[in-house]
Amino acid sequence: MILIADSGSSKTDWRLLGPDGSVAQAKTVGFNPYFQDSDMIYEELEKTLLPQLSSTSVTAISEIYYYGAGCSSDTNRTIVRTAINKAFPNAQVDANHDLLAAARALCGHEPGIGCILGTGVNSCLYDGKDIVTGRPSLGFWLGDEGSGGYMGKTLIQHYFHEDMPADLRQKFEKRYKPVLSTVLENAYKKPFPNSYFASYSKFLFDNISHPYAYQLVYDGFITFLNRYVLKYENARSYKVHFTGSVAFYYNTVLRKAAQDTGLTIGHIMESPIAGLTLYHQQKNGWQN
């Protein structure tokens, strides 16, 4: 049996795959080796994952493919592998970055460009098996153009600089009652400013029929495509695929932006776990 995991900092989706095509699922909290050591991860696996699996399944699992946030370095991957090996001593463990999960889920066994477009952003050129190259991800303050964090940050800037149309400004003020000191504290003192600002981006979704909201989202996507996708050699010859809540919920605007830049969009998924399941089933010939 094979166990696969798609892990973010807040939650992890697990799928247990059998050679008969069966699929079982489990959920746990998320993991991030930047903030957790092997012992902390193992304790959580023992407490929340193992009880969701039968003892027979645990001993029958021969391979585990873990894709997670923070797994971009050998050091961090070792932290995760050590924890999983302790929980599943009979299994061979492969730990990889969540960008590879996106690429395999979206592109399957075909070459393409895989993109994450959610609270943050990332992209890569994929050859059907592995990532060939990527673009630098500069994070929330220096990049993440087109992400939920970027859109929320732009909204807040427009609100306090009075660049937002009066009708939307009134609705925004009534809904959020933004206080500058609170915003600045969340921006510069509290952890996860990207998640804080991303929470404002839902306002755009709820008002996407307004020209201002549509244009802000569209411009963010155009910037993302220019900086993260069109920089790949022969980018227009590949299908471009997306996973993430922003890509999924704003897919109509995203498709328009891609069309206007001459790109061809393939799959748009809210989460990569279903695509990952299919990828590993096909790889092992375990489809019903």
N, C-alpha and C positions, 0 to 999 in steps of 0.2 A: 504494500500500500504506500501511497505517496501523500504527504501532508504539505500544503502550500499556505503561505501567509502573506497578506498585504497589510503592512503596518504603518500607521501614521503616529503622530505623537499623542493622539487622543484615543484611537481605537484600532483594533486589529481584526481583520476578517480572516478566518481559517477555513480551508476546505480539505476534507479527507477523501482521496480518490482511490477507488478500488479497480482491479483489473476487469471486473464485470461491468464497468461503466457507472457504478454507483458513486454518488457524491453526498457526503455528510458535511454539515457546517457547524462552526462554533464561533463565538465572539469573545474577545477579551479586551482589556484596556490596551492602549497603545504603548509602544516602547521606543526609547531613543537613547542609544549608547552614549550620547553626549551628556546625558543627565542621569543615567542609570548604569551601575556596574553589573557584572555577570550574576552576582548573588541576588541582587534586587530583581533582575529579570527572571531568574530561576524560581524565586519564591512566588512571584506572580503567576508563572506558568503552573507551578504545583498547586496553587490555590484555585485558579480559575479555569485553566485549560484542561488539565488532566481529568478533573471530575466530569467534563463534558464528553470524554472519550472512554470507551470500554477498555478494560485491561487487555483484552485480546487485540484490540486495535493498536494500542500503544506498543505492544511487542511485535506486531506485524508490520509496523511502519519501517520501511527500509531507506526511504529518501525524504528529506525535508528541504523545501525551497522557500527561503524566507526573504522577502523583499521589504525593506524598511527605511524610514526616515533616519538620517544620520549614518547610514552604512556606506559612506563614500570612501572611507579609508580602511586600510588593512587592520589597523588597531581597533576601530569600532566594529568591524565585521567579526574580529576574533572575540570581542566581548559577547556578541550575540551568539556566535557558534558555541562558545563555552557553556553558556546558559542552556541552550537547547540540547546540546549533547548530554548534559547532566540529567535533563528531563526525559530524553529519549536515547538511552545509551546504545541501542541497536541500530540507530539510523545514521546515515551519512548526511551531513548538513551543509547546505550551500546558502550563504548569506550574501545578498546583493542590495544595491541601492534601489530606492523606489522608482527611479527613472527607468531602470531596466524592466521593472514590472509594467510600467506604462507602455513601453515599447513593445514588449511581448504580448501584452493584452490587446493592444490596438492594431499592431501590424501582423501579429501571428508569425508565420514563417516566411513572410514576404518583406522585401526591403521597403522602407518608407521613413517618414519623419514623424516621430512621436512627441507629443507635447502634453505637459501638465499645465492646466489653466484653472486654478482654484484660488485659495487664499494667497498663494504665491505662484510662480511660474518656473518652468524649465522646458528644455527641448533637447532632442538628440537626433542624429542620423543613424538609422538602424539597418543592418544588412540581412535581416531575416533570422538572425541568431543572437548577435551581440551588438552593442553600441559601437559605432565606428568613430564618431566624434560628437562633440556637444558644443554648445555656446556657453560662455561664462555666465553664471547666475550670480548677480551682484547683491541679491537679497533685497529686503524691503526698502531700506533708505536709499540705495543706489540703483535699484532696478525694479523688477517685478511688474514691469509695464503690462497693463491689461488684466492684472489680477484683481481679486476682490479687495485686497489691501490697498492697491494703487487707486482703484476707483473711489473707495471710501475716503482715502487721504485727499484726493482731488476735490471731492465734495466738500469736505471740511474746509479746505483752503478757500474754495469758492464762497462758502457761507460767510466766513469771517472777513473775507475781502469784499463782500457784497457783490460778487460776480455772478451769483445765482439769480435767475429770473424771479421777479417779485412774487409771483403766484406759487412757485415751488419753494422759495425761501420761507414763505408763510407756513406751508405744509411741513417743511423740514423742521422749522422751529417748534411747531405744535407737537410734532411727533417725538423729537429728541430733546428739546430744551437744552441745547448745547451750552456748556459753560467753559470758557476759554481755559481757566485754570485746571479744570478736570481733564480736558482734552490734552493739555500740555503734560500733565502728570502721567497720563496713559501713554503719551508719545515718548517721553524721555526718562521716566522713572520706573514704570511698571514693566513686567516682562510681557512678551508677545504683543508688541504694538501692531504687528501685521494683522493678528486676529481681531484686535480691538477696532481698527479702522475698517477691516473687511465687514464688520457687522453693520456699518452704515451703507454698504453697497446694495443691500436689499431695497433701499429707497429707490434706487434707479430701476430695479426690476419692476417695482410696483407702479412706477411712473414712466415706463419705457415708451409709451405712446407720446409723451411730451418731447418735442424736438430737442430740447436741451439735454434730457436724459439719454435719448438715443444717440445724440452726437458725442456725448462724453464716452459712452461705451464703445461706439464705433471707432473713435479716435484712439482709444486705448488699445483696441484690437489691431488697428493699422500699425501702431507703434510696435506692438509685440511681433507682428508678422515681419516687419521690416528689420527688427533687431535680432530676432531669435530664429526666424525661419528662412527668410530670403538670403541670409548670409551663407547658407549651405550651398555648395557648388551644385548647379543644375537643380535647384530646389523645385522649380516648376515642373520637373519631369517625374517627381514623386507624388504620391498621395500623402496628404498631411492629416494626421489623426490627433484627436484630443481626448483627454480625460480630465475630470474635475468639475466641480459644481458650477463655476462661472461659464465654462465652455458649454456645459449641458443646458443650463437655464437661459443663456443668452445665445443659443445656437443660431437663431435666425439672423441676428446681427453679425455673428461670427462668420456665417456663410457668405453674407453680403461683402464683408471686409475681405475675405479670401478671394471671392470672385473679382473684386475690384483690383486686387493685386496680382491676378493671374494665377492663383494657386488652386489646386484641386483638393477638396476636403474628402476624406474617407469616413472613418468611424468617429462618432462623438459619444463617449460613455461618461456617465456620472462617476462610476467607480471601476477600477480595473479588475476586480476579483473574478467576474464572470469570464472575461477574456483570458485571464491567466489560467482559469480552470480548463477552458477549451484548449489553450496552448499546450498544457502538460498532458491532457488526454490525447491529443493528436500526436504529440511527441512519443508517447508510449503505446499508441494504437489501442487506447482503452475506451473508445467511444462506443455507445450503444448503437 
